[in-house]
Amino acid sequence: MKLNAAVFFGGESVEHEVSVISAHQAMNAMDSEKYNIIPIYVAKDRKLYCSDLLRDMKMYKDIPALLKKCTQVTLVQEDNKVVVCPVHTGLFGRKELGTIDVAVPVMHGTNGEDGTIQGFLEMLKLPYAGCDLIAAAVGQDKVLQKHTLENSGLPITKWFWYFGSELESHKDEILAKVHEIGYPVILKPACTGSSVGIGIAHNDEEYLMQFEDSRQYDAKVITEQVVKPMREINCSVLGSAEKAQASVLEEVFSGGELLDFHDKYERKAKGSKTGTSASKGMASTSRIVDPDLPKGVSEKIRQLALDTFRVLGSSGVCRIDFMMNADTADVFVNEINTIPGSLAFYLWQASGVSFPELMDRIIELALDRERERSRRTYSYDTNLLSTYSEPAGAKGTKN
């Protein structure tokens, strides 16, 4: 019997379009003999839409026109099932559009990768792939993430953070910390992805300008030491916090000091004879899979990836990004991507796991987690309310 698998994508995020690309790659990889695939598009105004038209990438050239042909829906829990219901129904319209057995969130960044969609699915008691709410939130907030990594003894670069609103009142204090680290430094909004709002500063003037830009995207701004000369090495991890495996490594390349949005999604892949379009998603990045690294470094990075995955309580498929000093071979954990672009399928293909098998695995992990949760105790029955009485003066007064 087929599983009804809903793939959630889009969202109110600077990575909206990247999410559309990643989700279509995932849906195309899912075995139609095993799954009834239900595309659930989350528009930038947070409304949900459902239609088979959402599986046609050509339709996204005019999203407003596409959505007029789709059905706005809501999800309702009825009799231990999650039902897809149209928001607007005519006199003879369908009252429901089917049920969902498992959800696969492929939503990058804010309101998707940060625990928001996970919390929504938790309230519905709907099994879902990937990190749970807490791991997703910590993985998205780089401040919380770095504190966790640092407290767990994992290697990270020198760093600090401030609220963006504190620039004017703490400017001298902030610049003093920058000088302590030493230029150049990199600034990042705490909770975005795809290198949006990120930049490198080489002096105070550049730093203040970049701080202004970074704080437009999030309440918190992180400042980090730049590793020079740097090689960026990535590793994907698949599994649960208790049992996981690491993929082969990749080395990614930028067109300058920083791997930006263009480098990640729009550059021609290394060795490609033709230009790429953004439709290849993260697979468009210029990279070398299984790069030549100093002796023992590959094994070290793969173990650090597993350790990072574990201490952050991750699950499903993630990608952990590392920075390596090209001269000393010192390795630092940069960040985790709990819903990586293209679901890092290209790293698993190189590791002997096909994209369809990868989708099977993350769905199996989602169902396993739900079975495990069903055995836990979440409530405690008492008769406290039967003996409760309001204290004197607690009631409101009538006008």
N, C-alpha and C positions, 0 to 999 in steps of 0.2 A: 504493500500500500504506500502510495506517495505521501511525502510530507508536504504540507503547505508552508513554504518558506518565504517570508516577506523580507525583501531587501530594502532597507531605509537609506535614502541618500539625499543630497542637497543640503538644506539647512541655512540658517542665518549666520553665515561665516564668510570670511575673506577667501576661504577654500571651497566655496560652493561648487564652482565649475570643476575643480579637481575631483571632488566627491562624485559628481555625475560620471566622470570618466572612469574612476576606480570601480564604481558600482556596476557600470555596464561591462567592464572587463570581468568582474566577479559573476554577474548573471550569465554571461556567455559561457563561462567555464563550468557552471553548475549542470549536473547531469539531469536532463529532462525526464529520464526514466525513473529517477529517484525523487524529484521535487516538482511540485507545482509552484512555479516562481511567480511571486506577487510583488511587482514594483510599487513601492510607496515613496513618492517624491515629496520632500519637505521643502516647500517654497520659502523664499527669503522673508515672507511675512509669517512664517511658521504654520501655514495651513497645509494639510495633508491632501495629496491627490493620488488617485489610483486609476490606471488604464494600461492596456497592452501597448498603447502608443508610446508610453514612457520608455519602452525598450528599444525604440528606434532613435539612434543618435542624430539622424538627420533632422528630426523634429525639433531639436534644441536650438536650431538656428533662429527660431522665433518662439521664445518661451511663452510670452503672453498668449499667442495664438494656440500653442500646444495646450495650455491649461484650460482654455475655453472648450476643448474637446475632451478633457478629462473630467472625472468625477471627484468632487471634493468629498473627503470621507472623514470619519472619526472611528476610533476603536473602542469597543465596549466589551466588558467582561460579562458574559451570560452563561450560567450553568457550567462554570469551570472552563469555558471556551472564550477565546478572544475573537469577536466578530467584527468584520469590516462593514461599517454602515455608511450609506450616503448621507451627507449633511442635509441635502435638499431632495425630497422625494415628491413626485407628483401623485395624483390620485391612483394611477395604475403603475407607478414606479416600483422597482424592487426595494424591499425594506432592508435587505442585507446583501452583501457581495461575496460572502464566503467567510471562512474562519482561517486563523493563523495558528500553526503549530510551533513555529520557531521563527525568531527574528534575526536578521543579519544586518547590524548597523554598519554602513560604510560611509560614515559622515565624519569628515575631517574638521578639526578645530572647534571653535566656540559653538555651544549648543548641540554638539554631536559627540565629539571625542572627549568632552570634559565632564561627563557624567549626567548631562541633562537628558539625553535620549534614554540612557540606561535607567535613570530614575523613573521615567515615564513607563518603560517596559516593566520595571519592578512593580509598579503600582498595579499593572495589569496581570501580574504573575505570569508573564510570558517569557519562556526561555529565550535567551539571546546570546549570540556569539560574541566573543571578545572579552575584554576586561569588565569586571563588575563596576558598580557605581564608584566605590571608593578608589579602586586602582585607576580608573579612568580619570577621576578628578585630580588625584595626586600626579598622575602622568602628564596631565595637561598643564598644571600650574608648576612652572619650572622652579619657583621659589620653594614650594613644598617638596618637589622632587629632589632638588639639590640638598635640602636639609636632610632628607631621608638617606640619600646616597652618602653624604658626608658623615652622618651619624652611624652608618653601617660600615664605615671604613673603606669605601670604594673611592678610587682616585678621581678627583675633579680638580679643575683649575681654581686659582684664587678668584673670588667673586664677592659681590655684595648686591643688595637691592634697596630700593626706596619706592615709596608711592610716587606716582607721577606728579601729584599735587604738591609734593614737598620740595620741588626744585627751587622755588623762590625762597622759601623759609630756611632751607638747609643747603643752599648752593655752595657755600664755603666748605661745609662739612663733607659734602659729596665730592667736590673736587679734591679735597685732601685725601680721600680714600682712593680716588683715581690715581693720584700721584704716588700713593703708597704701592699700588699695583704696578704702575708704570705704563706709558703708552707704547704701542697701540692697545686699545681695549675694544671690545665688542659690546654693543648695547642691544637688548632684546625686550620686547613686551613679554610679560611673564606667561601669557596664556594664548598666544597665537602660534601658527605653524607656517610651513612653506616659506620661511624666511621673510615673511611680510613684516615690515616695521623694524627690520634688523639692519644695523650698520656698524662700520668700524670708524673709530675716531683716533686721530694722531696727535691732537692738541686740545686745549681747553675750548677753543672756539668751535671746533668740529664736534666735541663732546656735547656741548650745550645744545647745538643744533640737532644732533641726533637724538638726544634725550627728548627734545620737544617732539620730534617725529615719532619716536617709540611710544610715548605716553598717549598718543592719539588712538592707539589700538588696545590698550589695557590699563588698568589702574596701577599696576606695578611694573617697574622697569628694572631689569637685571643688567649689571655691568660685570664683564668677565675678562680675565687675562687672555690675550691672544697668544696662541701657540705658534711659534715661528722658528724654523720653517715647518709647516704643517702638512701632514697627509691625513685626509679624512677617510676613515675606514668604517664601514657599516656591517652589521650582522643582524640577521633576523632570528627570532626565537619562536618556537611553536610548542604549545602545550599548556599545562597549568603550573601554578607556583610550586606544586609538589613534584611534578614530573614534566620535564621539557627537554627539547633538543635544539641545538644551535645550527644554523645554516652555514654554508660557505660564506666567505667574506667578499665584500666589494670595496673597491677604492673609487671614489667619485671625484670629479674634476670640475672646477669653476673657471669662468673666464677672467677672474680677477682675484682679489683678496678674499672674497666671500661667495659661497654657493648661494645664489639668490633664486627667486622664483623662475626667472628666465632660464637659468642653468638647470634647474630641476625638471622643468616641464617643456621647454621649447627649444633647447639646443639639439643639434644633430648628434645622435649617439655615436660614440667612438667606433670607428670602423664602418659606419653606415655610408652608403654611396649616394643616398638621397636625403633630402631634408626631411625632418620629422615634423609632425604637427602635434599640438597639445593632446590630441586624441590618444596618444600612447601613454599619457600620464607620466608617473614616475619612471616608467620604462624608457622614457626619452632621455633620461639623464646620461651624460657622458661618463662612462664608467669602465672599469676592468674588474671582472669577476675572478676571484681567487688570485689576488695580486701577489707579487713577489715581495715578501716581508722578511726582516731579519729572523734568524733561527729562534724558534720558540714564541715569537710574537703572535702568530696566528692562533696558536693554542691558548695563549694568555687572553687574547681578545674574546675568543669564543667562550672561555670560562667567565670572564667579566660580564659578558652579555647574559649568561645564565644567572649569574649572581644578581645582576641588576633586575632582571625579570622577576626573580624570586623576592627580593627585598621590597619591591614595589607592589607585590601581590598580583602580578599580571596574569593574564590568561588569553587564550586564542593565539593569534599571530601578531607579533609586534616587531618593530625594528629598533635596534639600539645603535646610536651613532657615536663614534669615537673620534678623538683627535690624537694623532701620534706625532711627536717631535721627530722630524726626519733625521736629525743629527744624533739624538740620544736614544731613540726608540722608546722613550717614555710614553705611556698610553694613559689617556684621560677619558672618562665617560662624559660625553657631551649631553645627550638626552635620549629619552625613549619616545617612540612614536607608537601609541597604543592602537591606532588604526592607520597603518602606514599607506602611503600612496601606492596604488596598484596592489595593495595587500602584500607587497614584497614578493609576488609570485615568481619573479625572475630569479630570485635567490634560491627559492625552493626547487625550481626547475633544475638549476645547476647542482642542487643537492640530491637529485633523484626523486623529488616529489612533484608530480604533475599539478597543474592548476586545479583540475577537477578533484584530484585527491586532496589538495589543500583545502578546498571548500568543504569536502566531506569531513575532514578532520576538525575544522573549526565548528561545524554544526554538531558533530558528535560530542565535542567538548562542552558545547552549550547544553546539550541534553544531559550529559553526565553531571554537570554542575547543578542542574535543576533537580535531578534525582537525589544528589547529596543534600541539597537544601531541604528537600521534603522530609528528610530524616531528622532535621534539627528542630529545636523548640524555640519559637519566636514570641509566644505569648504565655502569660501566667494567669490562670483563672483564680479570681478572688471574689469575695462578696463585699469588698470595700464600699461600693456605692450604696449598698443596701443599708449600711449603718452610718452613712454620711449625713451631717446636718450643717447647714450654713451658719457660720458664726454671726453673732449680733452685729448689725451695721454693714454686712456684706451685700445686702440687696440694694439695688439702685432705687432712687426716689422717683416718684411720678411727678410730672409737671402739673 
